[in-house]
Amino acid sequence: MTDERWRRARTWTVAASLVALLGCAGGGEDTNQLDPDTLTRRQKDSILSTLPVPGAGAVGKALDAADAARARAERHDTIR
């Protein structure tokens, strides 16, 4: 092999070794994967309804409709 080919092979070997070492260097526990999701579906939908994305307004309207239906059901439950 020529010197150029040896240098190129050595460069690739060093690069592959670094990638392997970085992949294994995770170290301790990753708490993000272990923590349960802390937001409820309702909270996520509420956040989504405020974002400037297509359909976000419809999510907000659906939440309002669900709130109105829940309030109506509570009123019917309290009728004596």
Backbone hydrogen bonds, N-H to C=O, Kabsch-Sander energy under -0.5 kcal/mol:
donor,donor_aa,acceptor,acceptor_aa,energy
6,W,2,T,-2.0
7,R,3,D,-2.5
8,R,4,E,-2.3
9,A,5,R,-2.5
10,R,6,W,-2.7
11,T,7,R,-2.5
12,W,8,R,-2.4
13,T,9,A,-2.2
14,V,10,R,-2.6
15,A,11,T,-2.6
16,A,12,W,-2.6
17,S,13,T,-2.3
18,L,14,V,-2.4
19,V,15,A,-2.3
20,A,16,A,-2.3
21,L,17,S,-2.6
22,L,18,L,-2.7
23,G,19,V,-2.0
24,C,20,A,-1.4
25,A,21,L,-0.8
27,G,24,C,-0.6
31,T,29,E,-0.9
33,Q,30,D,-0.9
34,L,30,D,-0.8
35,D,31,T,-2.0
44,K,40,T,-2.3
45,D,41,R,-2.6
46,S,42,R,-2.2
47,I,43,Q,-2.2
48,L,44,K,-2.6
49,S,45,D,-2.2
50,T,46,S,-0.6
50,T,47,I,-1.3
51,L,48,L,-1.5
53,V,51,L,-1.8
56,A,53,V,-1.9
59,V,55,G,-1.6
60,G,56,A,-1.9
61,K,57,G,-2.3
62,A,58,A,-2.3
63,L,59,V,-2.2
64,D,60,G,-2.2
65,A,61,K,-2.4
66,A,62,A,-2.4
67,D,63,L,-2.4
68,A,64,D,-2.4
69,A,65,A,-2.4
70,R,66,A,-2.3
71,A,67,D,-2.5
72,R,68,A,-2.4
73,A,69,A,-2.4
74,E,70,R,-2.2
75,R,71,A,-2.2
76,H,72,R,-2.1
77,D,73,A,-2.0
78,T,74,E,-1.3
79,I,76,H,-0.8
